[in-house]
């Protein structure tokens, strides 16, 4: 059984040396009060508006990823894809200096963002995300990559907060395949006993290393859990899979200069191929997984 964990959240605008050391040792950290009340309120209003817009669609689009059971009468939006491209409020948080100053302490001064998404867990429902390492989806030339989760609502154990396995970023890249296909999830055996929750108040952020094992359970509470996720990489970390469109790649550079020489480090890599026919969001990729740690969707 998972035990409740003291996150030892820091309230400083800048991380202390102990905070940085803890991130490198445990693979994650939580930071309170990064966004103002006004910024949180704006994110909540904007997110509510997108849930309303999702009433107009009945299947996944390049903007909306829908929960099973979504209807116009009872909209169940589980992901807003690339939210920074759809509203300036999300883009401002992506580029927020308070966020980037913290990120720079962990991966260096040159920062590129890789992907953005907004994961939503509806009250008393909300799809789980099975145990995985982000690194399995996008191996790079070095592993100075992390994900920032911005809590739009209070994110607690009861409404499906992030669960992590401390220190697992120092271990191997586990097998995320099933029956020969990349499934985006690892075997859950024994992970719940080692896992701890990252609980945050709205306006706080979590940061976790790209190789850290993590997942999240369904939302069993009457409150929503909406988490804005940004994946940042050191500017000299280059992807090992997928093509690079030069102008777009450099348009994602938030701090630092264009890098022509990737930094190569001895990091473990598994290639996320071949893919199965249900491609798309992580929910679709994980849909072929039978041995679930957080229950079925």
C-alpha positions in Angstrom: 0.0 0.0 0.0 1.2 3.5 -0.8 2.1 5.6 2.2 1.5 9.3 2.5 4.8 11.2 2.0 6.0 14.5 3.3 7.0 16.4 0.1 9.1 18.9 2.0 8.0 21.5 -0.4 10.1 24.6 -0.7 8.6 28.1 -0.7 11.6 29.9 -1.9 11.5 31.6 -5.4 14.9 30.1 -5.9 16.0 26.6 -4.9 18.5 26.2 -2.1 21.5 24.0 -2.5 19.8 21.3 -0.4 16.7 21.5 -2.8 18.9 21.0 -5.8 20.8 18.1 -4.1 17.5 16.5 -3.2 16.2 16.7 -6.8 19.3 15.0 -8.1 19.1 12.3 -5.3 15.4 11.6 -5.4 14.5 12.7 -8.9 11.8 15.1 -8.1 10.9 18.2 -6.0 7.8 20.2 -5.3 7.7 24.0 -5.0 4.8 26.0 -3.5 3.4 29.3 -4.5 5.1 29.7 -7.9 2.1 31.3 -9.5 0.0 34.1 -8.1 -3.6 33.7 -7.2 -4.5 35.8 -10.2 -2.5 33.6 -12.5 -4.2 30.4 -11.1 -7.7 32.0 -11.4 -7.0 32.8 -15.1 -5.8 29.2 -15.8 -9.0 27.8 -14.1 -11.2 30.1 -16.2 -9.5 29.3 -19.4 -9.5 25.6 -18.7 -13.2 25.7 -17.9 -13.8 27.3 -21.3 -12.0 24.5 -23.1 -14.1 21.9 -21.3 -17.1 23.7 -22.5 -15.8 23.7 -26.1 -15.2 20.0 -25.9 -19.0 19.5 -25.8 -18.9 20.2 -29.6 -16.8 17.1 -30.4 -17.5 13.4 -30.1 -14.1 11.9 -30.9 -10.4 12.8 -30.4 -9.1 15.8 -32.4 -5.7 17.5 -32.7 -6.8 19.7 -29.7 -9.0 17.5 -27.5 -8.4 14.0 -26.1 -11.6 12.6 -24.6 -12.4 10.3 -21.7 -14.4 7.2 -22.4 -18.0 8.2 -21.9 -17.6 11.8 -23.0 -20.9 13.3 -24.3 -22.1 16.8 -25.1 -24.3 16.7 -22.0 -21.5 15.4 -19.8 -18.2 16.5 -21.2 -15.2 14.5 -20.1 -12.0 16.1 -21.4 -8.9 14.2 -20.3 -6.2 16.1 -22.3 -5.8 19.4 -24.0 -3.0 18.9 -26.6 -0.3 21.6 -27.0 -2.3 24.1 -24.8 0.3 26.9 -25.3 -0.8 27.0 -29.0 -4.4 27.5 -28.1 -4.4 30.2 -25.4 -1.9 32.9 -24.3 -2.5 32.1 -20.6 -0.9 28.7 -21.0 2.0 30.1 -23.1 2.7 32.7 -20.5 3.2 30.0 -17.9 5.4 28.0 -20.2 7.7 31.1 -20.5 7.3 32.3 -16.9 10.6 33.4 -15.5 9.8 32.1 -12.0 9.4 28.6 -13.6 12.4 28.9 -15.9 14.7 30.2 -13.1 14.0 27.0 -11.1 14.4 24.8 -14.2 17.7 26.4 -15.0 19.1 25.4 -11.6 18.4 21.8 -12.4 19.3 21.4 -16.1 21.4 24.4 -16.9 21.0 27.9 -18.4 20.1 26.8 -21.9 16.5 25.6 -22.0 14.3 24.2 -24.8 10.8 23.0 -24.3 9.8 19.8 -25.9 6.1 19.2 -25.5 3.2 20.7 -23.6 -0.1 19.2 -22.5 -2.9 19.7 -20.0 -4.1 16.6 -18.3 -7.5 16.7 -16.7 -9.1 14.3 -14.2 -12.8 14.7 -13.9 -14.4 14.5 -10.4 -15.1 10.9 -9.4 -13.6 9.6 -12.6 -10.5 10.8 -14.4 -8.4 8.3 -16.3 -5.2 6.9 -14.6 -1.8 7.1 -16.1 0.1 3.8 -15.7 3.7 3.6 -14.4 6.2 4.8 -17.0 9.4 6.8 -17.5 9.1 9.9 -19.8 12.6 9.0 -21.1 11.2 5.9 -22.7 9.1 8.0 -25.1 11.9 10.4 -26.1 15.5 9.4 -25.5 18.1 12.1 -26.0 21.9 12.5 -26.2 21.9 13.4 -22.5 19.3 13.2 -19.7 19.1 16.8 -18.6 15.4 16.7 -19.2 12.5 17.2 -16.7 8.8 17.7 -16.6 7.2 20.6 -14.8 3.6 20.0 -13.5 1.7 23.2 -12.8 -1.2 22.5 -10.4 -4.3 24.4 -11.6 -6.3 22.8 -8.7 -5.1 21.4 -5.4 -3.5 18.1 -6.3 -3.9 15.6 -3.5 -3.9 11.8 -3.1 -7.7 11.7 -3.2 -8.0 13.4 -6.6 -5.2 11.5 -8.4 -2.0 13.4 -7.7 1.3 12.3 -9.3 2.9 9.3 -7.7 6.7 8.8 -8.1 9.3 6.2 -7.1 12.1 8.2 -5.5 15.6 7.5 -6.9 14.3 5.4 -9.8 15.9 7.9 -12.3 19.3 6.5 -11.3 18.3 3.0 -12.4 17.8 1.4 -15.8 15.3 2.4 -18.5 12.7 -0.3 -18.0 10.9 -2.2 -20.7 7.8 -0.3 -21.9 6.8 -2.9 -24.6 4.0 -5.4 -24.7 3.9 -8.2 -27.2 6.7 -6.6 -29.3 5.0 -3.1 -29.4 5.8 0.0 -27.5 3.0 0.4 -25.0 4.3 3.3 -22.8 4.1 1.5 -19.5 6.2 -0.8 -17.3 5.1 -3.8 -15.2 3.6 -2.4 -12.0 4.9 -5.2 -9.8 6.2 -3.9 -6.5 6.0 -0.2 -7.5 3.1 0.8 -5.2 5.1 -0.2 -2.1 7.9 2.1 -3.1 5.8 5.0 -4.4 5.1 8.4 -2.7 2.6 11.1 -3.7 3.5 14.6 -4.8 0.7 16.7 -3.2 0.5 20.4 -4.2 -1.7 23.4 -3.7 -3.0 25.2 -6.8 -0.2 27.5 -8.0 2.6 25.1 -7.0 4.7 23.1 -9.3 6.3 19.7 -9.3 9.5 18.9 -11.2 10.5 15.4 -12.0 13.5 13.9 -13.9 12.7 12.4 -17.3 13.9 8.9 -16.1 11.9 8.9 -12.9 9.1 6.3 -12.7 5.8 7.9 -12.1 2.0 7.5 -12.8 -1.3 8.6 -11.3 -4.5 6.9 -10.1 -8.1 7.8 -11.1 -9.7 10.7 -9.4 -12.0 9.3 -6.7 -12.9 12.7 -5.1 -15.7 15.2 -6.0 -13.0 17.7 -7.0 -11.2 18.1 -10.4 -7.5 17.6 -10.8 -6.1 19.6 -13.7 -2.3 19.6 -14.2 -0.5 21.6 -16.9 2.6 19.8 -18.0 5.7 21.2 -19.7 8.6 19.1 -20.7 11.9 21.0 -20.8 15.3 19.9 -22.0 18.8 21.3 -21.8 19.6 23.2 -25.0 22.4 20.7 -25.9 20.2 17.6 -25.4 19.2 16.4 -28.9 16.5 13.8 -29.5 17.6 10.3 -30.8 14.3 9.5 -32.5 12.2 11.5 -34.9 13.3 14.1 -37.4 14.3 17.6 -36.6 12.8 20.6 -38.5 15.5 23.2 -37.8 13.4 26.3 -37.5 10.8 24.7 -35.3 13.4 23.0 -33.2 15.1 26.4 -32.5 11.8 28.2 -32.0 11.4 26.0 -28.9 14.5 27.5 -27.4 13.5 29.6 -24.4 16.9 30.5 -23.0 20.4 30.3 -24.3 21.9 30.0 -27.8 21.3 27.7 -30.7 23.4 24.6 -30.2 25.1 22.7 -33.1 27.1 20.3 -31.0 24.9 17.9 -28.9 26.3 16.9 -25.5 26.8 13.2 -25.6 26.7 11.3 -22.3 26.6 7.6 -21.4 22.9 7.2 -20.7 20.8 4.1 -21.0 18.4 4.1 -24.0 15.6 2.0 -25.3 14.0 3.0 -28.6 10.2 3.4 -28.4 9.5 1.3 -31.6 7.6 -0.4 -33.1 4.4 1.4 -32.3 1.0 -0.3 -32.3 -2.0 0.9 -34.2 -3.5 2.9 -31.3 -1.2 5.8 -31.4 -1.9 9.3 -30.0 -1.8 10.4 -26.4 -0.3 8.3 -23.6 -3.8 7.1 -22.8 -4.1 5.6 -26.3 -0.6 4.2 -26.2 -1.2 2.5 -22.9 -4.5 1.1 -23.9 -3.0 -2.3 -24.8 -1.6 -2.8 -21.3 -3.4 -5.5 -19.3 -1.2 -5.6 -16.2 -2.3 -2.3 -14.7 -1.2 -0.7 -11.5 -3.9 1.9 -11.3 -6.9 0.1 -12.8 -8.6 0.2 -16.2 -9.9 3.3 -18.0 
